[in-house]
Amino acid sequence: MKTILNKQQIEHKILRLSFEIIEGNLDTKSILLIGLEKNGFVIAKKIKNCIEQKASLNIDVVKMTLKKNKENKIFSDKITDEYKTFILIDDVLKSGKTIIHAIKELLKFNIEKLETVVLINRKHNVFPVGVNYVGLELSTTLENHIEVILDDEKKIGAYLG
């Protein structure tokens, strides 16, 4: 497997994404980061830490789990009306199917703004999904697989297989 991003590059991408989120939400008082299980949630927690160090925003993180049939969604915490800005975060965008199903669920809440973040955008969208913040745009073939590892300190990185 070929390394696309190493640990340090991922950290730099997350820091840059955090600054972009701050700049894009200067008039926002509170933001809810929704990380798609599992890597999206890890990235969301890292973005939260970066933003808390640089800005005075009320920011929280919730994990969203989509079951296999994409119809059942589970949140790690209750979502309150306190948050009017939601930012949905995932590691890799391929077809857009996962994000479109997550957006469908998030639109049931009383929100004013919904943005999306992906660490790597593969540009194979089958669904009409726009991404507000992208760490890396990468053109791949449909046969390629990208694996992002964030939970093994020795292997942290993004890999193309």
Secondary structure, 3 states (H helix, E strand, C coil): CEEEEEHHHHHHHHHHHHHHHHHHCCCCCEEEEEEECCHHHHHHHHHHHHHHHHCCCEEEEEEEEECCCCCCEEECCCCCCCCCEEEEEEEEECCCHHHHHHHHHHCCCCCCEEEEEEEEECCCCCCCCCCCEEEEECCCCCCCCEEEECCCCCCCEEEEC
